Structures are given as structure tokens and as C-alpha cells.
Amino acid sequence: MASGKTFLAAALATSCALSALMAPVLVPAVAHAADQPKAAAFAKAGKADLAAPKAVTSVEGITEYRLANGLRVLLFPSEAKSTITVNVVYRVGSRMEGYGETGMAHLLEHMMFKGTPDHHDIPQETQKRGFQNNATTAEDRTNYYETFDARQDYLDWALGLEADRMVHSFVARKDLDSEMTVVRNEMEMRENNPVGILMERMHSTAYLWHHYGHSTIGARSDVENVDIGHLQAFYHRYYRPDNATLVIAGKFDPAKALASVQAAFGGLKNPAEALPPEYTVEPAQDGERSVTLRRVGDTGYEGLAYHIPAATHPDSAALSILSFILGSTPSGRLHKALVEQKLATGVSASAEKRVDPGLAMALAEVPKGGDAAKVLSVMTGVVEGVHDHPITDEEVDRAKTRMLKNYDQLMDNPGGVALSLTDVIAQGDWRLLFVGRDRIAAVTTADVQRVAETYFRQANRTEGHFIPTTAPERVDIPAAPTAASLVDGYKGRDAAVADTVFDSSPTNIDAHTQRLDLPDGGKLALLAKPARGQAVNLLIRLRYGDDASLTGKDAASEAVASMLLKGTAKHSRQQIADLLDKMKANLAISSGTQQTSIAVRTDRAHVAEVLALVAEILREPAFPADELEQWRAATISDLESSRTDPQSLASNAFDRAFDTTQPDHPGHIDTVDEWIAKIKALKLEEVKAFYHAFYGARGAQVSVVGDFDAAAMPQLVQAALGGFVAPQPYTRIPETPAQVAGLDQVIQTPDKANAILLAGLPLAMTEDDPDYPALLMANRILGGSTLHSRLGDRVRQKEGLSYGAGSALSVGAIDHVGRLTLQAIAAPQNVAKVKTAFGEELARLVHDGVSDQELAEAKSGFLDQFRMGRTEDARLASLLATNLYLGRTMAWSAEMEAKVAAVTPAQVASALRARIDPDKLSYFRAGDFAKATN
């Protein structure tokens, strides 16, 4: 069981994911005869006479155009990857909702996937083309986006879809009835996250009048009683060309794309009514406010919130830097005051960037048995004590280095830029992305000190205690300039990034890949290729130990991997983090039963330095005792939290049921209590002993993909890893297939509004099994997408029981092991219905087989996604390293593509009947079922 500090990231997530539950397997596009542009539906007589799109401005490779109907169009052409991202941003979110209408913007987002007269089944149409699509709703905006293979016909189709649903979505009563249950299930899912709910409560307490005090998901009563006429009126009021911005980023012809945009959107008209004005201004807070949340759980949280100016205000950049100084790990002031002092197990700080004044927030995770009052007191002293402990130049420089590095790396990813523009578009203008970067670069230490003293004050605070005062103090939030005034005449920096083209077919990858043997028995794969920003992705996989030598050492194994970045003989944890920022590098270390992976992302100019630092981290770890205690406390806190989490409990029960190993076996799945006991008992000497016995590069696999000097790289890798040999050799531990059938395990989790259902069937097969390609397609048809698959169509679309339901297929690369997994979340009272649907749909699939159309769509979408996966250099590096270990080349991927393309309905039916017995499906469910039956 691996640990991970995820509570703060989960709490900050506000998007509504509408993509498949399971990550797509990654191999080439096949042509769809039906993929002629639906935009032609808008190209009526006289369309050609419409005014051509008007060029507005161009900044750092992004050009803005304006259509006659007011639609803003941003084109960001790039040859970096063979993909295109289309992102449509509407300036409407929960901020625009009226009384009794909370959650309407988010509910409408769901309804926009229910079809139009020309697109009856949007999930099916996107799925068969291999699109990765999603939508998110926030306070100031809603956006819809698709990423797909770089084909002009796909781009035309995506533009036609977005133009069609901008004005022609059904938003029908019949769809609302089923989708309302799905949204309600999403609410229930959020109710299981205490820190997320605490943040919602803090917002609602901090705001008296402004709608930032309402959660985007809305009030349950509003969502359940929404009037379809009101929802349709909301749609027609805000979904219009003059309230939208269309972003296209990736590999496309700008002239053709602009013509397609004009054909799809140029004839759309705006409503006669103007957009309604917005005028609510939150008054200055005049004293501390408090909120207390009491729910079942083992881990506590303490939070602080302060009103701050809107995104366009000059203080916004300094507040972002201040948040980093307070909340980063390990340099942050909160980390040092709380985590290092063992008062808290996790901290975070953030500064919202919104159209209207937002909140700066600080959060701390309090372990079971911790002193929450002391945590809040210390946290308040740190946040509001800047006057007595001034901000330093070193802190500001560190924050700016990290943040500017992130800006630089963002520009290397056109698809990422397209999505990152969403919020700045909502704030007023897309060029604010670059204005914000420039403002960060210009911030001084005095700026950060000033904003801390201005906004982080007692009377402007919302926290967990109420304290009366006889001396009211008010903090007036200054008005922010308009976005137009900031970007007027703005030119940005020179667009210095040059794009180049690389064919990502298996044959071409093999032709350009060098495979070398390393002196200590390792293997090296080098793929030197063009990369935006001269990026380099490097992966090192160290393998070690055998069944006997690793027995009883799983806690030490995980601790070593977690401790490697916590300090070396030459550099502290903070110094390592600073060096990586200066080298524009990201480094992640993870471990498994018999391996540790070191993943690096840097650029051509710094790759030699980064490799030298990686060598130091691997060869000279310091294993500081205090860092081990921080890791121990954080890991135990996460495990304690999982005791009441349905997802964690059901997953653990599921994995344990399929576990064929004995206790203390290196791959054994422990209970929460067993794992906590191991972490508590672990000694520093055991961690060091494990490292010295097992860590080395003998038999390692190393892959490097990107813009690097192929002639020099072998020497750099050898310098980093040569002679690094561990006493214990590596012998692969074989896996055996599980013998599980007909289990039905129920786990009670009181006071949890959301439940989870997992179902599984063991398989004894490998990826080279003749039935594997057919079962891949069967799984995709069964549950490859929560929106369009047999499970998605029934459980979500038809019956409205779940926000997400799907399936996954995993099999061994070497050993004959694997499983088919079905999963869904649902309200506890609906889990029995979902369980029935699981059994019936799997039985129907095995009995009836699949249709020609289902199989054609499954193959097409699968192969398109496979091809897109090879355009991601980090994933390609992982694939090359895996191939080194398995003795494969990319020819194996090409053969798999061919096998999938050749699968017939008869082969799917035969594989299903030979391998899948629905009567042997085992179920694992966790939720508050006792309350649901009362």
C-alpha cells in the first residue's frame, strides 16, 4: 500500500470530469468515412458573404481573431505533437446563478453532453474517434474541450460539434430526470471529502452576499427542483458566440482551421437580449468569522481564509508568491512550523485568481490525536506574523524560480496552454497568462511583505473559532483595473520556441532508437527527436532482490524510495528542490515490489547537470532521521484517513481477495492496521540496510527521449550509474493467477453519502495470448467509457444511478495473471441496482457477443488513442524502458495494432465464452448501507 499526500489537491479540484474512468491503453488512426465536417450543416446559402474573421492581436505564437458575431478565436499552431486540442470557454459559472438556481451552471454542463439534432449521441461519437474529452465548471466559467489525433477531418468534426451544441443542445426534460441523479451522486461523492466540504463552508462564511460563497456543485434542493424552463433560459442567455472564446492548439494548418471555424461558427447569431450586468460587491469584512464541521473521520483539518483582490489587481502576483512561501514543501514556513514540529502532517496555501475579489487560504492536516487548537494558533501566528518575521529575498527568489519554470514548461505543451487559458479568459483576456508571468518576474520582496501585512489581518480572517472584539477593523479591497487596460498594446516576449515534426509510428520510432548495453548489465534506449522547448524525458528503472531476500522488507522498500529526495551527503532536501528548479527539471521517484523508478523531465541545456544530481541522489542518500519521522507521520495519517473512506476500504478488500501471496511476501497486500503497524515499527537502520543491500544499477533499464546529444548521452548515463552495483542480485518473482469466484463482501462506512462497488473476475493469460486483442475490445465495449459503453449507457445515461461506471482489463506481460474489473460509484441505496446491472450487462455481453458497429467503433477509438499516446515523450520513455525489460521492440506494438484491427465479432464472442463466466463475478461494496435502508 503506497502512501500519498492527496487531501489538499483533492479539496481544490472543482472540475466535473466527463472522460472515461479508465486510462486509455496507448497504438494508429483509421479513417472514418462518416467523419465529414458536420460544420457543413451551418454552411447555408449566403454564408460565404459573411465578414471574414478579423485578426486582433498576436502574442508569443498565439493569435486572436474575432468573428462578426463576437466569437473570439485563439489559434496556437505547433508541430510539437501530432495532436490537436479544441477548448471552448464560456464566461458563465456559478457566479451568475440566481436565487434557487445554485448548481445550474454545473448541471447544464452535464446536459450539454445529451445531444443536439445533428449529434444524437455525443459520447458515442467522440468515443469512436478516440477523442479524450472533458468539461469543467467553476465560479467564473465553463469549458468544453477535446484532444484528438491531428487530422483536419477530426478538427472539422470537433468544431461542428461545439458550434452545434453552443446553440442547438436539447436541454430536454427527459434528459434532466436521469442526469439529475448523476449530479446528485457527484454531490454525494464530494460529501465523502471532509477537507473539500470545509473549504466550501469557509467560502460560504467568508462571503455574505457575493456568489463566490456558493459551491459550484450547488444546493441539493436547487438541483433536484430545477425548472427545465429556467435551465433552458440560462442556457440561451449565456451560451452564445459573443460570450465564448474558442481555442485551437496543436498541429494544424491555421488557414484551414480559420476557414473551418468560420464555416462552423460564422452563421451563429446572438440572442437579442444583452448579457445581464453583474454588480454585487462584497463589503469589507469587519471581524473574524468561524465555521465548524463535525463528521465521521480520523484526521482533522484547520484552515484560514482572507479576502484578497481580483486577478487583475497588481497585488495578485505578490499574493501568489506569498502563498508559495507559506505553503510549499519543504521550504514553506507552514511546513517548517507545523510538519517539521510534528504538529501537522500536511500543509498548503493558495491565492485564488478570480474575476472578483477571492480568498487566500491556508490549510493544515491534523493527525489523529493531534492538538488542533495549537495547530490553528501556530498557523495563524505564521500567516499573520510576517511583520515580526519579514519575508526574505531568498524566499522570494525561490518562489519566482519555481513559478517561472512552470510557465516555461507550460509553453512546451500546446494542449496544456489551451486548457490553462481557460481561467485567464474568464478573468477578462487570454493575454493575462503572459501579463501574470511578467508580473511574477517583477515582484520584489517589499511587494510580498506589503501584501502580507495588508490582507493577512485578524479582522479579515475566517477560521474555526469565534473571538469577539471591541475594536472592529476593516480591510478595504481595492478595485482592480480592467483586463483591457492591462493588455492594451501588450506584445509579450519573442516566441523563441521552434516546432519540428516527428513521425511517431512504431516503425519510425524503432528506426530512430539506439539500444545499447551498459557495462553493469543494464540496457539503454535512446530516442533523440525534436521536442518543444528542447525537452528531455529520462527514465531509470532499478530492479532488485528476490522472493527470499525481500521477505518482510516492504515497509523499508517504500521508505527508501520516499527518502531519496529528502537529502544527500552534499545537499539538503530544500537545496535539491532549488537545484531542480534552477535546472528547469522535475524529478519523481516511485517504487514497486522489485523496482524503483526515477522519472526526470528537463531540457537539453541542463540534462548533464540533472543526471549528475540524479547520480548523487541515488549514490549518496543521507536518510535524515527527522525526514523519516515526517514521512512516517504523514503515511500513518493517510492510512488513518482511509479507515472511513469507502473507496480505500473497498479497493483494499478487492486487492486482498485477489492476492495469492502469504503474509510478509514482498507483494502481499496488508490490511490498514497491518500496514500502520509496519510503518510504526520501521527503524532508520532498517531503511539504510535495505538501501545498501538492494540499490544499484546492475540490470537497470534506462530510456531517454527528446532533444539531446545522442553521441554524448551514453557517457553521461555511464558516469551516473557505472559501478553502482548492489550486493543482492535481481531475480524476478513470478506471479500466480488468483482463484476467486462468487464473493460478495459488504463494508459499512457510517456517515458517508457516497458508496463504491467493485466487481472482479480473475484471468490466467498474458498479453501474447491469442484472445487478448479480442478481450481488449470486449472490455472497451463493456465499460471503456463512463459516457458511452454498455455500462455507461445503462448505469449512467439510462438509469442515472452513477456519476461514473466502467471496466478495465489487465493481464500479465510475462506471467499468466490478470483480471477484469468493473467499478462504479453510487448512492448507498442505489448500489444494489448497479450490482444487478453489472451482472446482467456482463452476462448479455457473453451471451450475445458484440455488433459489427460496436466493434468498429471500439477498434477505431482504441487505435486512435494508442497513436496519440506515442506522441507523449514521458509515456514513450516508459514504453521503451518496458520494451528493454521484456526484450521487445516497437514492432510488438505494431503487431498488436494489427491484431486489434483484425479482430472480428466472432473472435470476441469466442474469447468471451472461453474466458468470462459472469456467474463467478465477485463483488466488493463499501458505503453507509445501514442508513440507506432506514
N, C-alpha and C positions, 0 to 999 in steps of 0.2 A: 504494500500500500504506500503510494508516494504521497508526500505532503505538498501543499502549495498555498501561498497566501493569495486567495482569490476574493476575499469578502469585500474589499473596497472596490475592486474592478466590477464585481457583480452589482454592487449597490449603485454604481454610476451608470450602468447600462440602461438606456431608455429606448433602444430600438426594438421594433417588432419584427423579428426575423421571419421571412416568408420563403426561405430557401429549404432545400432538402435537409432532413435530420442527419443523414449520414454523409460524411465527406465523400466526394466522388472519387472513384478509382481513376488513376490517370492513364490513353493510347490512341485515326485521322479523320478528318471530316469527310462525310459522304454527301453528295449533292441531294437536295430535296427539290423535286420538280415543283412542289407546291410553294416554294419559297419566293414567289414573285412578289414584288413590293405591294403590300396592302395599301401603301400610301396612294396608289393609283385610284383608290376609291374617292380620294379628295381632289384628284386632278380633273375637275369638270371643265366644260367649255368655258373659255374666257380666263382660265387660271393663269395662262402664260402672260396675260396683260397685267397681272398684279405687279406692284413695285418690287424690284429685286431687293434682297437683303442689303442693308446698309452697314458698311464697316464702321465701327465706332472707335475702337482703340485696340492696341496690341501691347502686351507686356510679357516679356520673358517666355516667348513661344506660344502664348495663349492669345487668341484674337477674338474680340467680341463683335458680333453682328446684331442688328436689330431688324426684325420683320415689321412690315407695315402695321400689323395688328398688335405690336408692342412686345412680342416674344423676344427675349434676349437669348442669343445663341453664342456659346463659347466653344471654339474649336482648338484642340490641343493635339496636333498630329505628331506622332512619334513612331519610329521604326524599332523601338526598344524591344517590344514583344509582339507576337503575332496575335494580339487580342484587341478588342475594342470595348470600351465602357461607355454606355449611354446613361446619363443621370439627369432626371427631370426634377427640379426643385420648385415647389410651390411655397410661396410666402404665407403659409397658413399652418397654425398649430393650435395647441390647447389654449394659447393666449387669446385667441379670437372667439372662444366659446362663450355663450351666454348662460343665463340662469337656467338650470335644468338640462344643460347641454354638455356637461363635462364628459370627456371621453369621446365626443362626437368626431373630432379630427382623426383620432386613432381608429375608431370604428369605421369611418369612411375609408381609411387606408385599406382595411380588410375588404370592404365592399368593392374596391377598385380591381380586385382580382376575380370578381364574379362574372365578368364578361360584358361584351358590347354586341350590337347586332352583327358586326363583322368578325368578332373574336369571341365565340361562344364559350370556349374552354381555354382560358389563358394559361393555367398551369400545364395542361397537356401540350399546348403549342410551344411553350418555352422549353419544357422538358425534352421534347423530341428533337429539338435543335441543340441540346446540350448547354443551354443558357444557364448561367449562375445569376439568379435574380433575387432581389430583396426589396424591402421598403422599410422606412423608419419614420416615426412621428416624434416630434419634440415640441417644446413650447412655442418656438417661432417658425417652424417649417415642417413640411412633409416632403419626402423624396422617394422616387422610384428609380431603380437602376438595374441594368443588365450588363453582364460581361460575357463576351462570346468570341468565337473564332473570327479572325479578321477577314470577313467576307462581305463584299458590297451587298449581296442579296440579304444577308443577315442584318446588316445595318439598315437597309431599306425596310425590312420587316419590323425591326425594333422601333424605328421612327414611326412607322404606320400604326403600330400598336399604341405607342404613347400618345400620338395625336388623336387616335380614335377614343381612347379612354379619358382623354382630357375633357371631352365634351359629350361623349355618347355612352358612358357607362350606364348600366341598367339601374343600379341602386334600387333594387326591387324589394318589395315586402317579403317575398318568398325566400330570398337570399338572406335578408336580415334575420329572419327567425332562426335559421341554422347557424349563422355566423355569430349571433349574439351569445350562443352557448360557448363557442370557441373563445371569444373575447373574455367571457366570464371565467373560463378555465385559465386564460392567461393571467387574469386578476388573481386567481387562486394560486397560481404558480408564484407570483410576486409576493403573496402573503406569506410564503414559506421563508422569505429572506428578511430577517429582523432588521438588519442594518439599512436595507433599502427602504423599509417602511419607516424607520426612524428618520431617515433623511426627508421623506415625504412629510412627516409630521413637523420637522423643523422648518421646512418651507412654508407649510400652512400656518405655522405660528409666527414666523418672521414677517409674513405679508398679511396685512389687514384687508386690503382692497384689490391689489393687483392680482391678475390670474396666474402669475408665477406661483402663487400659493396653492394652486390646484395641480394634482398629479396628472400627467398626460393620459394615464390609463382611465381616469375618471372615476366618478362615484358609481357604485354598482346600481343604485336605484335609477340614476340617469340613463345608464347604458341599457338597462332592462326595460325601461319605459319610453325609450326614444321614439318620437313620432316620425314615421317614414317621410311625411311631407316636410318636416323640419330638416331631416337629414338630406333630402334631395335639394332643398333650398340652400343649405350650407354648401353642398357640392357645386351647385350652379353659381353661387356667389363668389367662390374663391378659386375654382378650377377653371382658369381662363388664360389665354395667351399673355395678357398684359400683367399677370401675377405670377408668371413662371419664367424660369431660366433653364434652358436645355444645354447640357454639357456633353460633348463628344470628345473622348480622349483615346488615343491608341494609334494603330496602324490603319490609316485610311487616306483616301485622296480628298483633300479639302474642297476642291471644286465640285467633285461629285457629291460629297457629303452635303455641301451647302445647297446644291440643287435638290437633293433628296429632302432636306429639311423644308425647303420652300414648297416642294410638292406635297409633303405631308401636312405641314402646319400653316402654310401661307393663306389658305382659304378659310381658316377658322376665324370666327367672329367673337368679340367680347360681348358680354351682356350689356344691355342698355344702361343698367344701373352701375354707378361708380362704386369702387370698393369703399366700404364704410370706414369712417375715420376712427382712430384709436386715441383716447385722451386720458385714460386713467393714469395718475401719477401717485406712486406710493409715498405717503408722508414720512418725514423723518421719524425714526424710532426714538422713543423718549423714555427708555428704561429697559432693563433686562427682561427677557421673556423666557418661558420654560415649557418644556414638554416632557412627559414621562410615558414610556411604552412598557407594558408588562405582558410578556408572553413566555410560553414554554421554551426552554433552551438552557444551555450551559455556559455560553460565552456572552459577556456583556460588551456594550459599546458606549462611549461617551463622545459627544460632539459639540462643536462650537460653530456658529454661523454669524457673519457680519455683512450688512448691506454694503455694496460697492457699486461704482459707476458702470454704465453700459459699455459695450465692447469698443465703441469708437472713441471713448474718452482717453486722453493722454495717459491717465494713471493705469490703464488696463495692462500695459506691458510690464510695468513695475510690479503690479499685483501678481502677475503670473510668475515672475522671478521670485517674489517673496514666498509664494506657495511652494515652489521648489525648495527654497532654503529651509522652510519649515518641515515639509513633508517627505523629502526624498530619503532613500535608504542607500548607504548608511550615514551619509554626511548630514542629514537633516537634523535640525535642532530637536524636533519631537522624538525622533528615533533615539538620539543620544540621551535625552532626558527621561524617556519612558521605557523604550525597549531595552537599551543597554543597562538601565537600572532595574530591569525585571519587573516593572510595574505594569507594562502592556506588552502584548505580543505582536502588534502591528499598528502602524500609523499611516495617515495620509493627509494631504492638504490639497485644495483645489480652489481656483478662482473662475467663476462662471463668466463666459463671454456671451452676452445676450443683447438683444435689441434695446431693451430697457434695463435699468439697474438690476443686477443679480446679487448673488451671495458668494462670499469667500467662506469655505468650510474647512474644518479640521476634524478628523475622526481618529479615535483610538480604540483598539480591541483589548478588552479586559479579560484575562484568563479566569477560569473558574476559581473561585475563592479569592480573587484579587480585590484590591481596595479601590472601588470605583470613585469614591469621593476624592481620594488622594490623586488618582489619575486626572480627574477633572481639574483639581486645584493646580497640579503641576502643568497640565496642558494650557490652562488659562494664563498661568504665570509666564510660560514660554511665549505664547502668542501675543499677549498684551504687554510683555516685559521688554520690548525692543528698546524703549527709552533708556533703560538701565543696562542693557546688553546690546549695544549698537550692531547693526549689520556691518559685515567686513567686506573689503574688496575681494578677498579670496572666495567668499561665499557667492558673491555676485558673479565673479568670473566663471566659477564652476557651473552655475546655473545657465549662464549665457552660452557657454561652450556646449553643454548638453542640448539646449533648446535649438541652437543654430545648427548643430549637427543633425538634429531631427528634421529641420527644414531642408537641409541639403539632401538628405536621404529620401525625403518625400518626393523631391523633384525628379529623382531617378525612376519613379514609378508612376507613369501617366494615369493608370487606373486609380491609384491611391490619391493622386491630385484631384481627379474628377470627383471623388467622394469627399475629400477634405474641403472642397469648395462649397459643400452644402451649407454649412453653418455661416460662413462669411457672406454667402449670397443672401441668406436670411437676415444678416446684420445690416445689409444695405448695398454691398457691392463686392464682387468677386476679388477685386484688386486689394481688398483689405487683407487677404492672405499675405501679400507681399509687404503691404504697409505694416502689418503686425510684425513680420520678420525684421523689417528695418527699425521699428520701434524697440524691439528686443535688443538689437545690436547697439542702440543708442542709450539704453538705460544706464544710469550711474548709481553708485552706492547711495548717494544722497537722495536720489529719487525713491529707492526702495525704503530707506529709513523714513522718509516723509510719508509715504502712503501707509506704512505700518502704524505710525503714530496718528494718522488722520482717521483711519477706518477701524482699526482693531482697538476699540474702546468699550468700556463697560456698558454704556448706555445704548450701544449699537449691537449688543450681543444677544444671541438666542442660544440658550443651553438648557441643561437639565435641572436647574434649581431656580426657584423664585426668591429674590432678595429685594425687599423694599428699600427705597432711598428717599431722603428728604431734599436731595439736590439733583433734580432732573437735569439730564444732559442730553442734548440733541446733536446729531451729526447730519448736516445737510449734504445730500448727494448732489454734486454739481451737474449741470446739464452737459450732455456730450455733443460735440459737433456732428453735423450730418455726414454720412458716408460720402456724399457727393463733394463736400468741401475738402475732404481728405484726399480723394483720388483725382480731383480736378487737375489735369495736366500731368498726372503721375506717369512716369515712363518705366520705372523699375530698373533692374540691372540688366546687363547684357546677357542674352540667352546663350551661355557658353557651351551648353551640352549638345553634342552632335550625336545623331542617331545613325545606327547602321543596322543592316539586315542579317539575320542568321536563320537558315533553314533548320527547323527543329524536328525534321523527320528522323526516325531511327537510323536510317542508312547514313544520313549526313552527320549525325552525332557520332556514330561509330567511326566514320571516316576522319573526323577531326579529334578523336580521343586517343591520347597516348596512354598505354598501360605498361607500367614499369614495376619491377621487383625491387623492394627495399632490402638493404643488406641484412637486417634482422628478421627476415621472413615476412615482412609486411608487403602490401601491394599499394600502388599509387596509380590513380586515374587522373589525367589532366585534360581538360577541355578548355582551351584558350579560344575565346569567342568575343565578339563585340558585346558590350553591356553599357547601358545608360549610366552615366556618372562614373564610368570605368570601375564598376562594382566587381568585387570578387567574393564568391562564396566558397568556403572551405569547410570540410567535414572530416573529423578524425574519429574513428571507432576503435577503441581499445577493447580487446576481448581477453578474458582471464578465467582461470580456475576450472574445476570440475565438480562433479557431484559430491565427492568426499571432502575436498578441501574447502568448499563454500558452505557446507552444512553448518547451520546455526549462526551465520555471519551476515544475514540480510540487513540488520539494522546498521551494522558497521559499514556495509557496502553503500547504503543510501547516504549515510553521514559523510563519507569521504567525498562523494560526488558533490554534495551540497556545500562542503567546506573548502573546496579547491579555490573558489573565488574570494574567500574570506581573508586572504593574506598569504604572502610568501616570505622567504628569508630576507628579501630585499624591499618588498613593498607591502603596505597595509591594504586592507580592503578598500579604503577610500582612495588611496593612490592608484590602485588598479583601475577603479572606476574612472578616475580622472584621466589616466593614460588612454583608456579605451575611447573616451570622448574626444580627446585630442587627436587620436588616430582615426577618428570617424568610424569606429568599429563597434559592432555588437557581438557579444560572446555569450553563449548559453551552454551549460553543462548538464547533462541528464544521464541517468543510469538505469539499467535493466538487470535481469538476473545474472548475466555473464558479460555485460559490456557497459562501457561508459562512452558517451558521445560528446564531442566538443564541436559545436557549430559556430562558425565565425562568418561575419559579414563585414567587409572593409572595402577599400578601394586600391587601385594599382599603386598609388604613391605610398601607401602605408603597409602593404601586405608583408614586407620583410620585417618591419618593426613588430607587427602584430604576431607573426609567427614566433619571433624571439620571446615575446611576452607569454605566448601560449606555452612555449617550452619551459619558461621559468615557473609558470603556474603548475604544470604537470610534474616537473622535476624537483621543485623546491617549496612545496607547500609548508606553511608554518603551523597550521592547525591550532590557532589561538584558543585557549580554554574558554574565554568569555564568549567567543563566537559560537562554540559548540553549545554553550548554555542557552544562547539566544535561539539557535536552531532547535534545540530540544524543547524549549518553552513554546515556540511558535508551532512546532509539529504537534505537540500534545494538545495545544489549544484548538487546532484544526480538527484533530481527532475527537476531542470532546464535543465540538460543534456538530460533528457528523452523527452523534448518538441520536439526535432527534430529527435528522434530515431524511425524508423518505427516499430520495434519490440515492444517497450514500448507503443507506441500510439495505435497500433492495439490490443495489449493484453488488454489495459485499456478499449478500446471501446467494445471488446468482453465480458470482465467480467461485465462491466456495463449493457450491454444488457441482460445478464443472471441474473442480480441482482434483487431480488424480494423485497428488503427491502426499507424503507424510509430513507431520509437523517437523520443523527445522530443516526440511528440504529447501534448497535455495529458492525455488519457485513457489513455495507454499503460500496460500492466501490465509492470512491471520484474521481473527476477529478484531474489532476495535480494541477490546480490553487486552488481548494478547499483544497487539502492536504497541499500545501505550506502555505496557509492562517492559517490552524490549527497549523502547526508547528511554524510559526512565533508568533502566539498569545499565545502559551503554556507558562505558568508560572511555576517556580520551585515549588511554593506552591501547584499547582495542581498535579504535579508529586508526591510530598511527600504524599499528601492527598490520591491519588489513591493507593499508596503502603500500607498505614496504613489501608485503608478500605478493601482491597481485598487480600492482600498477606498473605497466611497461608497454612498449610499442611492438614487442615481438608478435608477429602475426596480425598487426593492425591493418585496417583499410583506411586509406586517405584519398579523398577526392577533392579536386579544385576546379571550379567552373567560373569563367568570367574573363575579365580583361587583365591578363597578367603575362609576364615574360615566361613563356613555356620552357625556354632553354635554361633559365636560372632557377625555376621552381624546384626541380629535383634536389638541387644542392641545398636550398632553403629548408625543404622538408627533412632532408637527411641531417642537417645541422640541428634542427629542432628535436628530432626523435632518435637519431642514431645513437646506439649504445645504451638506450633506455630500455633495459630488459629486466623483467620481474623474475624472482625465483620460481614462482608457480607457473607451470605451462597452462595452455588452454586446451581443453577437450570438451567438445560440445555435449551438453546434457540433453539426451533425447526426450521427446515428449510422447505421451501415450494418449489415445483418444478417451474421452470421458464415456462412462456408461450411466447415463441419466435418462430417465423416462417417467413421465406421468406425475411429476411432483407438483404440488400446489401449496406454496408457502405464503402465509399471510403475516405481515408485520404491522403491529399497531403503532402509530405515531400520533399521540394526542395533540390536539390544537393545531394541526397542520391542514390548511384548506385545500392543498393540492396533493394528489396521490400519484404514484407511478406504478405501471405494470410492465414487467419484463417477462418474455417468454423465450425459451431456447430449446434447440434440438442439436445434439452432438453429431458431428460428421467425421468420418475417417477417410480423408483424401488430401491430396496435395494440389498445388497449382498446375501441375503437369497432368493431372487426371483428365481423361477424355471428357468427363462430364462437367468439368469446371466451367468452361465457357457457357454452356447451356444453363447451369445454375446461376452464374452471374446475371444472365438476362432474366431468369425467373425471379431472382431477388429484386432486380430493378423494377420489374412489373409489379411485384407484390408490394414493396414498400420503399422503393428508391427515392420517392419524394413525398413529403407530407402533404403537398398540394395536389399532385396528380400521380396516383398509383392506386392499386386496388384498396390498400388500407387507407390511404389518404382520401380517396374518393368516398369511401363509405364512412370511416370514423370521423373525419373532419367535415368534408364537404356535404355529405348527405345527412348524417345523423347529428353532426355538430357536437360530438362528445369530447373532443380533444383539440387542443391547440396544435399538437404535433404527434403524429403516429407514423412509424416507418419500420424498416427492417434492414438488416446488414448481414453480409456473408463474409466469413473469414476462414481461410484454410491455411495449412502449413506450406512453407516453401520446400521443406525437406521431409519432415515427419508427416505421417497420415493423421492429422488432427484438424479440428475446425468446429465451427458451429454456425447455425442460422439463428439470428437473434431478432426478435420483434419487440418493439417498445412503444409506449405511449404514456403521456401524462393526462390526467383527467380528475374531475372532482371525485371524491371517495364514493359517492352514491352512483357514479356512472362507470366505475371500474368493472363491475360485473358485465355490463353491456359491452364494454371494449373487449373483455376476455372472450365473450361469445363471438364477437366479430373476428377476433384473431383466429379462433379455431375454425369458424365457418369459411373465412376467406382463404386460409391455407388449404383446407380440405377441397374447396372449389377449384383452387389452382391445380392441385394434384389430380383431381378427378377429370376436369375439363381441359387442362392444358391452357395454351395461350393462342390468341388470334394472330393472323398474319400482320394486322395493323399494329397491335400491341408490340409484337416482336420487332417490327421495322422501326417503330419509334424508340424502343429501348436501345436497339443497336446504334441507331443514329446519334442519340443523345450521349450514350456511353462513349462512343468513339470520338465525338467532338470534345467531350470533357477530357478524355485521355490525351488528346493532342494539345489542348490548352495547358495541361499540367506540365508538359515538357518545355513550355516557354518560361516557367518559373525556375530561375537558376538554383535556388535553395533546394527545391524538390528534385531537380535534376542531379544535384550533387549527392543527395540521399540515394537516388536510384543508382547512380554509378557506383557508390560505395557498396550498396547491396549486391550489385552485379559482381563486384570483385570478390565478395564473400562467397557467393553462390556459383562462381565460375561461369557467369553469363555475360553476354554482350547485349547490345540493343536489338540484335537480331531476334532475341527471345520476345521482346516487346512487339516487334513487327509480326512475328508468328502469332502472338496472342491476338493482335488486332485482326489478323486474317481469320483466325479461328472464330472469333466473335462475329465477324462479318458473315461467316458461312453458316452460322447456327440456324437450324430450321425449327419450326414449331414441333415437328415430330421428335427432334432431339431433345427439346426442352421437356416435352411430355415424358419421354423415356427416362431422362435423368431424374425428374421429379418423382416418378413412381419407383425408381430404383433406390433413391436416396432419402426421400422425405416421407415420414409416417406421421400425419397430423395427430393421431391418437397418442403419440409418445411425447408431444409437446409438454414441457414443464413450465409452470407459471410462478412468478415471484412478484408479490404486490405489497406496497407499503403505503399507509395512509391512516387517517382518522376514521376508520370504518365503524367503530362503535358509535361515534357521534352521528355518522351518516344514517344509521339505522334507527336512531331515536326519534 
